[in-house]
Amino acid sequence: MKLTGHAFECEIDLPIPDSQEWMAANVKVKIHQFQGAFKCTIQKSEWLLLIETLKNLESSVGKSTKLKWWNMEENIYFEFKLSALGSLETEYKFSPENFSVGPVLSGYF
């Protein structure tokens, strides 16, 4: 999956889930003059919830909406704020550990 915004690019590559529905994600992020990559785990159900969150965001065009998603291991976080006029602001956080332990890349677009 690829998400892009103003001076923001994120690519999350996922393999087929293992027998317990975990996937070893490869995450790549480019922001302005910074780029980085890390690996984390995401459960298939979490991933499907992200897809559902994005579908809900799309169906909310014309309404003020705020939707959030993060994975259980706290490596990836998105908060989407959609105005009634259609402008979208997205907050993001990425961490190779989790948000309370390791370094965190965060921002808005």
C-alpha positions as CSV (number, residue, x, y, z in Angstrom):
1,M,0.0,0.0,0.0
2,K,1.2,3.5,-0.8
3,L,0.0,6.6,0.9
4,T,1.1,10.0,-0.3
5,G,0.5,13.6,0.6
6,H,2.3,17.0,0.5
7,A,6.0,16.2,0.8
8,F,5.0,12.8,2.3
9,E,5.3,9.3,0.9
10,C,4.8,6.0,2.8
11,E,4.9,2.5,1.4
12,I,3.9,-0.5,3.4
13,D,4.7,-3.9,1.9
14,L,3.2,-7.0,3.4
15,P,3.7,-10.7,2.8
16,I,1.1,-13.4,3.2
17,P,0.1,-13.8,6.8
18,D,1.6,-16.6,8.9
19,S,-0.5,-19.3,10.6
20,Q,-1.3,-16.9,13.4
21,E,-2.3,-14.1,11.0
22,W,0.8,-11.9,11.6
23,M,2.6,-10.2,8.7
24,A,6.2,-8.9,8.8
25,A,5.7,-5.4,7.2
26,N,8.4,-3.5,5.4
27,V,7.7,0.2,6.0
28,K,9.4,3.0,3.9
29,V,8.9,6.7,4.6
30,K,10.0,9.8,2.7
31,I,9.4,13.2,4.1
32,H,11.1,16.4,2.7
33,Q,14.8,15.6,3.0
34,F,14.5,12.5,5.2
35,Q,13.9,8.9,4.3
36,G,14.0,5.8,6.3
37,A,12.8,2.2,6.5
38,F,12.0,-0.3,9.2
39,K,10.3,-3.6,9.8
40,C,7.4,-4.3,12.1
41,T,4.6,-6.8,12.6
42,I,0.9,-6.2,11.7
43,Q,-2.0,-8.6,12.3
44,K,-4.1,-9.3,9.3
45,S,-7.2,-8.0,11.2
46,E,-5.4,-4.7,11.9
47,W,-4.6,-4.3,8.3
48,L,-8.2,-5.0,7.2
49,L,-9.2,-2.3,9.8
50,L,-6.9,0.2,8.1
51,I,-8.5,-0.6,4.8
52,E,-12.0,-0.2,6.3
53,T,-10.9,3.1,7.9
54,L,-9.8,4.4,4.5
55,K,-13.1,3.3,2.9
56,N,-15.0,5.1,5.7
57,L,-13.0,8.2,5.1
58,E,-13.8,8.1,1.4
59,S,-17.5,7.7,2.1
60,S,-17.4,10.6,4.5
61,V,-16.6,13.2,1.9
62,G,-18.8,16.2,2.5
63,K,-19.0,15.6,6.2
64,S,-16.6,16.6,9.0
65,T,-14.9,13.3,10.1
66,K,-12.0,12.3,12.3
67,L,-10.7,8.7,12.0
68,K,-7.7,7.1,13.7
69,W,-5.8,3.9,13.1
70,W,-2.6,2.3,14.6
71,N,-1.2,-1.1,14.8
72,M,-1.1,-3.1,18.1
73,E,2.7,-2.9,18.3
74,E,2.5,0.9,18.1
75,N,4.8,1.3,15.1
76,I,2.4,3.1,12.8
77,Y,-0.3,5.7,13.6
78,F,-2.6,7.7,11.3
79,E,-5.2,10.3,12.2
80,F,-7.3,11.6,9.4
81,K,-9.3,14.8,9.7
82,L,-11.7,15.5,6.9
83,S,-13.5,18.8,6.8
84,A,-17.0,19.2,5.4
85,L,-15.5,21.2,2.5
86,G,-13.3,18.2,1.6
87,S,-9.8,19.2,2.9
88,L,-7.9,16.4,4.5
89,E,-5.3,16.8,7.2
90,T,-3.3,13.6,8.2
91,E,-1.2,13.2,11.3
92,Y,1.3,10.3,11.2
93,K,3.8,8.6,13.6
94,F,6.3,5.9,12.7
95,S,8.6,4.1,15.1
96,P,10.8,1.0,14.6
97,E,10.1,0.1,18.3
98,N,7.0,1.5,19.7
99,F,6.0,5.1,20.4
100,S,7.0,5.0,24.1
101,V,10.4,3.3,23.6
102,G,12.1,4.2,20.4
103,P,12.6,7.2,18.2
104,V,9.5,8.5,16.6
105,L,9.0,10.3,13.2
106,S,5.8,12.3,13.4
107,G,4.2,15.1,11.5
108,Y,1.2,16.3,9.5
109,F,0.3,16.8,5.9
